[in-house]
Structures are given as C-alpha cells and as structure tokens.
Amino acid sequence: MRFNFGTSSSGYRPLPQYKTCLNDLPSTRRSKAGRLAKCIVGGTALLAAAGLAAHYLVPSLDSLGYKTGQGPPPDKVLTTHQLQALQPSNRSISVGGDRRLRIFMPADSPHINLCKSVMSAVALGYPAPILLNWGGEFNRPEWHLAGSHIAKLESLLSVIENMLSLAEGEDGDVHQDDLAVLVDAYDIWFQLPPSVLIQRYHQLNREADERVRQQWDDAQGFAADFPIQPPKQSILVTAAKDCHPKSDSGSDPHYSHWPESPMPSDMYGHGTDKVLTMPFDPARKFKKIRPRCVNSGMIMGTMGSLRDALIRAKAKVETVAHRGRQLWSDQALFGEVIGDQEMWREWVRELGTTWNGTASENYLSRLPADVRNIAKAAMKGERFEYGIGLDYSFGTIPPTCSAEEDGYFVKINDKEALKQESAKAGVPDGEVRVKGVPAELDQVGVGSKHLSGIKWGDASLYTDFFFGVTPVGIHHNAYVNNLKSTRLNEWWSKMWFYPQLRNLVAQALLPMDARNTIRPLARIPAQEGGQVTKYWTPKSDLRNRMVKVFEPASLDVKSGGSFTSIEWEGVCQQSGQKPWHEELFGDKKGPWQL
C-alpha cells in the first residue's frame, strides 16, 4: 500500500494516509448480514411480485419481519418519534464566520520546561497560553497525586464556562464555536504555526465524519431515512499506541468497543498490531501497534462541545467522590466519556439494522451488558454522544511513548536524509513516506508576518517516518531509558527556531495598534455553500500579549473568574536553578529584554 496524496475538494492536499477500502471500515456485527440481505432483496425483486416482496421485506410496525402475532412486544420496539429523541445535539463545526483560537496549559509552578512549551507557542504566533490550576485551586489533597490530573479537566471546564458566560459581553470576543486547545504544559513543544493545527483539525474532523457516515450506511436495514443521523465530530484528541491506564485508574474506557485505526493493517510491516513479547523495555511492546486509544496530551475542540463533554466528565468525578472513591487519570476519565460514546454508537447502529421505515427492534438482551446499560440510560434521556474522535494520523501533537525511534529531525527538502532516516526508523521496504513540505503551510496571508520568510523545506523539523507526517508539535512522553528528561534537555537546540528564538519571541510580543494589519491565524474554505471561517487571536491578546493565569472566583460558579498577566520570571525561573534565559536562548546575550 502507498500513502494517498492529491488535492482535496477543499483545495489543499490531505494529510498523508494510506489508501484504504471504505468497505474495510469497522461496522456493527450485523452490517455484513445487512448488506447481504440488501443483495438478496435485489435478487428477490426480480423473481417475485413487487407486492409480495414489499409484504415480507418491508414489514409493518406490528410485525417487524414476523408473522402475524409473532412480532416483538411493544417495549422491544422504538418508534420513529422515540428514535428521533435519541438524536445527538452536537453539530458540524463548519459554521463559518469569525472565530478565535485559545491555548490552555495546566501548570502549577514555574519551570524551564514550562518556559519552553510556552515560548515555542509564542514564537510561532499562537495566542499567549492561559495557565490553569496555577494555585492548585482544583486539586483534591486527599486524592492520589493530589487529584492534579483530574484537575486538568475540571479547570478547563471552569475557564470555558467562565468565558462563555461572558459571551454576550460588550466586546463579543467569545463564541461557543471558538477553538480551545488544551496541551500538557511541561513536555510539549510546538514546531508548526497555528494555521497548520487549525487546518488539520478541520480536515481530520471531515475524514472522521465520512467514516462514521459510512458505518451508519453499512448498518442500515432495508428502509432508508433512519431517524438518527450520523454524529459530527468537533473534539479531537491525540491517539496512543498503548491503552493506558485501564480500570485500575477508577475509570473504564471500555476500549474493546472503540473503532479500529483507519490506518492500514500492514503499516508497520510484518507483525503490525502484534504486541511484542520479548522487548527489552516494556513500553516498546506496543511499537508496532496502530494508535487507537486515547492520549490526553492534546484535547482540541469548540468551546461549546468541550463544555458539554467536560460536564459529563465532571459528573463522573462527582459520582465517584460521593462514593468515597478516587480517580487519578484524566486520560482514563476522558477515555471513559469516549467509551460511553462508542457504546452508544454501537447500539444505535444496531437499531439501524432493523429499521423498516417506521420503527426499529430494540432487543437489549442481544447486546453486551455494558452496551445494554448505555442503551437503557439513553432511553431515559441521558446523553452519551459528544462528537469526540482521535487523531489517528499523528498530525497534531502525537505522543512519542511507544514511538521512541519512529521520528527524528530532518530537512524535508533533503531527499537523501529522508531516505536514511526512514531506513533507520525501520519503515518497511525502505519506503520514504514523507512526500514534501506540509501543504497546510502553503496558505498565504495568515499567521504572523515574521514567519513569512521561513523556508520550511530547509528547516529542521521533527517528522514521523512511519506516518510520513511532520506533526504540529512534539509530546515528550517517551519515558523509557529516561528519554523524556534527556530529550527535554538535549533536543531543545535541535528545534528549527532555536538559533533565532529571542528575535522571534520579541517580534511576536510586539503590541498591535491601528497601524498594523491584523491577519487571521487560519482561513478555512467554505463547505457546501457556507461561508469561509477565519480564526483570529483573541482581542485581549492584541492589548496584552503576556501569558495569563486564570483564577476562578469560586469552584461552584460558572462566572466571575479573572485573568492575571504573569511575567516571564514567574513562568520560567525555578528557584535555585540557573537563569532561565541561558538555557532557553543559549545565545549569551544576557537577560530577556523587550
């Protein structure tokens, strides 16, 4: 198989991915039978009278495929009205208009690694990050790790609710369709500008919508117009090769119900998706696994969609706390929200297989016990669909755990270097899957002007050679052999911007005024007759470009919080350590001055 390149209908090239047959996409356990039945119906129509075929193949509500008197009892049937009530309220993000981008980082103390994460974002033209839980307001001291991992999600919910409560304010700077990006604060570096992240977010959502639509169609019964429409994706989470942690964290993502990766079954060559039995290091057991589980290093979505999903997560936290138990993993907690969603989709697709134009069978006893519980709760009005999906392509900010040697720094225009590094990584058959500078960098008239002259093909960019993609950022969670701390120290000087970082940050922090032409961060083409979507820096950043700390007024209210600017010393200088500017810039030009 080969990577599928070309030009998308939106006018720019899709992310690198393998060609796959849409018929190979996972569907419900009855979808194959459903498709076979459709073929049988077609043949039967040629042999039998139309009236007879209609009688048996499109049954009435009373029979649903059974002889008179043998139909399912009323409680085993969901009518059109009941099915319509299950329709998720999430919507497509292709709404058009002007939107904002905001970056959030959970951080509770200054550190040089926090400084690197923040500075990489600022240098590349991202809005200044907003720090969450800086004072530990959302921690639970009696919980494992003081509940700091769970606080990551609770603090994001708090700031989103606070901002949306001010959406009707005098400057109108917040909208539920604005994009929010939550990234780990101490081990993530950005390397590509926000235009790439935003374009890939939209593209990956469109690809996910198409996969889900196909699954819906594959599961469709004899009749058309199944009342529950396929969900639309609006939340994107980075994917992981290893499904960790599991129920020992207090949360259960139910990974057995998650979709398979849409990447090809031979992506890593012989042994793809096989857990290695004799690795020297445990993390390398998953080296050849196609990512299909959650990694919470990056969570990105519209403010409204994230609010709803995080409310669901918070409800789970409160239920557990009420029972005197604990949760310790934000990753598993958000994974449980996704797992509930996937089980809901599994049940709904099952309903689609028996849809006859007026109703569907609903035999809960045929479902796995965990899916049955979701179905029962959904019929009582509980919501499970939140439009969440994974970045299977590793194009955003993928983890490096279990992918320790899959990528390295390379100049994309250097074909010989690409060939050598791909072979060193172990890409099957000596194939070079990197096919050029990311097409998303071709957009003109967007982003910071000080990046306009960058020749990306000649810049040293971290690239995953198996996916053939240069990700937006690097997540340094490769912990084997102490790689995480080693790379956080030694790889900083390998970043393309390192030699000119001081100047890039200085230009990015210059205040904007009426004489400046403010450019959007990204421009997304109109979809199906809609309008173009433009993403901008928040208005507050135009007045004050410093990093800010969100301080909630109270953990129990949705408004009243405040945002306080913090100086670079407060972000970067750890007590007892050498001056932060020496390690960050490495240019021997002394302390930071603007």
LINGICOR-V502295 format. One record per residue. RES is the residue in one letter. PHI is phi in degrees with one decimal (999 if undefined). Layout:
((RES	PHI) (RES	PHI))
This chain:
((M	999) (R	-131.0) (F	-67.2) (N	-99.7) (F	-111.4) (G	140.8) (T	-117.4) (S	-78.9) (S	-65.4) (S	-87.1) (G	100.0) (Y	-134.1) (R	-72.8) (P	-67.1) (L	-62.4) (P	-57.4) (Q	-158.9) (Y	-76.9) (K	-68.5) (T	-132.6) (C	-80.0) (L	-60.2) (N	-68.2) (D	-86.6) (L	-65.6) (P	-65.3) (S	-139.5) (T	-71.1) (R	-68.2) (R	-106.0) (S	-67.1) (K	-64.5) (A	-64.4) (G	-64.4) (R	-66.4) (L	-64.4) (A	-63.5) (K	-62.2) (C	-65.3) (I	-64.5) (V	-60.6) (G	-61.3) (G	-69.7) (T	-63.1) (A	-62.5) (L	-78.4) (L	-107.8) (A	-121.1) (A	-68.2) (A	-60.7) (G	-64.4) (L	-65.9) (A	-62.2) (A	-63.2) (H	-64.7) (Y	-92.3) (L	-93.9) (V	-124.9) (P	-71.5) (S	-81.5) (L	-60.9) (D	-65.7) (S	-107.5) (L	47.6) (G	98.0) (Y	-107.1) (K	-70.9) (T	-53.9) (G	87.9) (Q	-116.1) (G	-72.0) (P	-67.9) (P	-63.2) (P	-54.7) (D	-75.6) (K	-99.7) (V	-126.3) (L	-113.0) (T	-77.3) (T	-55.0) (H	-61.8) (Q	-66.7) (L	-67.7) (Q	-61.5) (A	-67.8) (L	-87.4) (Q	-59.8) (P	-65.8) (S	-90.4) (N	-67.4) (R	-132.1) (S	-66.1) (I	-85.1) (S	-81.3) (V	-96.3) (G	78.0) (G	94.7) (D	-95.3) (R	-133.9) (R	-112.0) (L	-118.6) (R	-132.0) (I	-112.8) (F	-122.7) (M	-134.0) (P	-78.4) (A	-152.4) (D	-121.6) (S	-164.8) (P	-68.8) (H	-167.2) (I	-63.9) (N	-71.4) (L	-64.2) (C	-59.2) (K	-65.0) (S	-61.5) (V	-65.8) (M	-65.4) (S	-63.0) (A	-68.9) (V	-62.8) (A	-61.2) (L	-91.3) (G	91.5) (Y	-74.8) (P	-57.8) (A	-57.8) (P	-60.8) (I	-104.9) (L	-87.2) (L	-114.4) (N	60.2) (W	-61.0) (G	-96.5) (G	68.9) (E	-61.7) (F	-100.9) (N	-72.5) (R	-123.6) (P	-55.4) (E	-81.2) (W	-91.0) (H	-58.6) (L	58.2) (A	58.3) (G	66.7) (S	-67.2) (H	-71.4) (I	-66.8) (A	-61.3) (K	-57.0) (L	-79.0) (E	-66.4) (S	-70.2) (L	-65.2) (L	-60.3) (S	-61.8) (V	-70.7) (I	-66.6) (E	-62.2) (N	-62.1) (M	-66.4) (L	-68.0) (S	-68.4) (L	-100.3) (A	-60.3) (E	-91.3) (G	-66.3) (E	-69.4) (D	-97.0) (G	54.3) (D	-91.1) (V	-125.1) (H	-139.4) (Q	-66.0) (D	-96.6) (D	-62.5) (L	-96.0) (A	-117.9) (V	-124.6) (L	-102.1) (V	-129.9) (D	-58.8) (A	-89.8) (Y	-112.5) (D	-147.3) (I	-122.8) (W	-120.8) (F	-82.9) (Q	-132.9) (L	-122.2) (P	-70.5) (P	-61.4) (S	-59.7) (V	-71.2) (L	-59.5) (I	-67.8) (Q	-62.6) (R	-67.6) (Y	-56.5) (H	-65.0) (Q	-64.1) (L	-64.3) (N	-66.1) (R	-62.9) (E	-63.9) (A	-65.3) (D	-59.5) (E	-68.0) (R	-63.3) (V	-65.9) (R	-60.3) (Q	-64.4) (Q	-61.4) (W	-61.5) (D	-64.0) (D	-63.0) (A	-88.1) (Q	-63.5) (G	-78.5) (F	-69.6) (A	-94.4) (A	-91.3) (D	62.2) (F	-58.2) (P	-63.7) (I	-93.7) (Q	-76.5) (P	-59.4) (P	-66.0) (K	-108.8) (Q	-89.0) (S	-139.1) (I	-122.9) (L	-119.8) (V	-124.7) (T	-67.2) (A	-103.1) (A	-129.0) (K	-78.0) (D	-100.2) (C	-88.6) (H	-138.4) (P	-83.0) (K	-108.7) (S	-68.0) (D	-66.8) (S	-81.0) (G	97.1) (S	-120.0) (D	-127.6) (P	-71.8) (H	53.9) (Y	-61.7) (S	-64.0) (H	-98.9) (W	-80.4) (P	-65.2) (E	-73.3) (S	-64.4) (P	-76.8) (M	-69.6) (P	-69.1) (S	-71.4) (D	-116.3) (M	-56.9) (Y	-101.6) (G	77.3) (H	-60.6) (G	90.3) (T	-55.7) (D	70.7) (K	-100.4) (V	-75.5) (L	-68.7) (T	-93.3) (M	-128.6) (P	-79.7) (F	-65.9) (D	-122.6) (P	-54.8) (A	-63.0) (R	-78.1) (K	-58.6) (F	-101.5) (K	-56.1) (K	-102.4) (I	-89.6) (R	-70.3) (P	-60.0) (R	-149.5) (C	-113.5) (V	-90.7) (N	-128.5) (S	-91.2) (G	-61.4) (M	-139.6) (I	-126.7) (M	-135.7) (G	-175.7) (T	-70.2) (M	-59.6) (G	-67.0) (S	-65.8) (L	-64.3) (R	-56.6) (D	-63.8) (A	-66.6) (L	-72.5) (I	-61.9) (R	-61.4) (A	-63.9) (K	-64.4) (A	-61.1) (K	-65.5) (V	-62.0) (E	-65.6) (T	-62.7) (V	-65.1) (A	-62.5) (H	-62.5) (R	-86.9) (G	77.8) (R	-107.2) (Q	-132.9) (L	-121.9) (W	-129.5) (S	-127.0) (D	-64.0) (Q	-64.4) (A	-69.9) (L	-62.8) (F	-67.4) (G	-61.7) (E	-67.6) (V	-61.6) (I	-66.9) (G	-60.6) (D	-59.8) (Q	-60.7) (E	-66.5) (M	-69.8) (W	-62.7) (R	-63.1) (E	-60.1) (W	-64.7) (V	-64.9) (R	-62.9) (E	-64.2) (L	-62.0) (G	-64.3) (T	-67.9) (T	-110.0) (W	-63.7) (N	-116.6) (G	108.3) (T	-131.6) (A	-165.4) (S	-130.5) (E	-71.2) (N	-139.4) (Y	-83.7) (L	-64.2) (S	-63.8) (R	-81.3) (L	-90.6) (P	-57.7) (A	-57.4) (D	-69.4) (V	-69.2) (R	-59.4) (N	-64.8) (I	-63.8) (A	-61.2) (K	-61.9) (A	-67.1) (A	-63.6) (M	-69.0) (K	-93.6) (G	103.9) (E	-76.0) (R	-96.3) (F	-130.9) (E	-94.1) (Y	-128.8) (G	65.8) (I	-101.4) (G	-147.6) (L	-108.3) (D	-86.1) (Y	-68.8) (S	-86.2) (F	61.9) (G	-93.7) (T	-97.7) (I	-133.2) (P	-72.3) (P	-71.5) (T	-102.8) (C	-65.0) (S	67.5) (A	-135.1) (E	-57.5) (E	-110.9) (D	-76.2) (G	-141.8) (Y	-165.6) (F	-81.3) (V	-155.0) (K	-89.7) (I	-65.8) (N	-75.1) (D	-89.1) (K	-62.1) (E	-66.9) (A	-64.6) (L	-59.9) (K	-64.5) (Q	-66.4) (E	-70.0) (S	-63.6) (A	-66.3) (K	-63.6) (A	-71.4) (G	98.0) (V	-61.0) (P	-56.8) (D	62.4) (G	65.2) (E	-72.5) (V	-102.8) (R	-95.5) (V	-82.7) (K	-114.2) (G	126.7) (V	-60.7) (P	-50.4) (A	-63.0) (E	-64.2) (L	-78.3) (D	-77.9) (Q	-60.4) (V	-109.7) (G	74.3) (V	-128.8) (G	74.9) (S	-69.0) (K	-64.4) (H	-70.6) (L	-100.5) (S	-62.5) (G	-89.8) (I	-71.0) (K	-94.3) (W	-63.4) (G	-67.3) (D	-106.1) (A	-91.7) (S	-79.8) (L	-120.8) (Y	-67.3) (T	-135.7) (D	-89.4) (F	-82.0) (F	-78.1) (F	-81.7) (G	67.0) (V	-133.4) (T	-96.8) (P	-72.0) (V	-65.7) (G	-150.5) (I	-117.5) (H	-105.4) (H	-85.3) (N	-114.6) (A	-79.7) (Y	-87.6) (V	-63.1) (N	53.4) (N	61.6) (L	-63.7) (K	-58.6) (S	-66.5) (T	-61.9) (R	-71.2) (L	-61.5) (N	-87.5) (E	-93.6) (W	-86.8) (W	-56.9) (S	-72.0) (K	-86.6) (M	-64.4) (W	-58.6) (F	-86.5) (Y	-54.8) (P	-63.6) (Q	-123.1) (L	-61.3) (R	-57.5) (N	-68.8) (L	-63.1) (V	-66.2) (A	-60.0) (Q	-67.6) (A	-67.4) (L	-91.9) (L	-61.0) (P	-65.4) (M	-91.1) (D	-141.8) (A	-63.9) (R	-80.0) (N	-87.0) (T	-90.3) (I	-82.8) (R	-106.8) (P	-66.4) (L	-73.2) (A	-161.5) (R	-131.1) (I	-108.3) (P	-57.6) (A	-65.2) (Q	-115.8) (E	49.8) (G	81.4) (G	-80.4) (Q	-111.9) (V	-63.1) (T	-104.1) (K	-115.9) (Y	-107.0) (W	-127.5) (T	-69.2) (P	-56.4) (K	-59.0) (S	-62.2) (D	-71.7) (L	-69.9) (R	-88.1) (N	-144.0) (R	-95.9) (M	-82.8) (V	-63.0) (K	-124.2) (V	-111.1) (F	-88.4) (E	-118.7) (P	-69.4) (A	-67.3) (S	-160.7) (L	-72.4) (D	-102.5) (V	-119.5) (K	-98.8) (S	-146.0) (G	96.2) (G	-72.9) (S	-135.3) (F	-123.2) (T	-117.5) (S	-69.7) (I	-130.0) (E	-73.9) (W	-62.7) (E	-59.8) (G	-70.6) (V	-88.8) (C	-105.2) (Q	-92.3) (Q	-87.5) (S	-58.8) (G	83.2) (Q	-103.8) (K	-65.4) (P	-52.5) (W	-61.3) (H	-65.8) (E	-67.0) (E	-79.0) (L	-68.2) (F	-95.5) (G	59.5) (D	-109.3) (K	58.7) (K	-100.2) (G	87.0) (P	-60.3) (W	-70.7) (Q	-141.5) (L	-122.4))
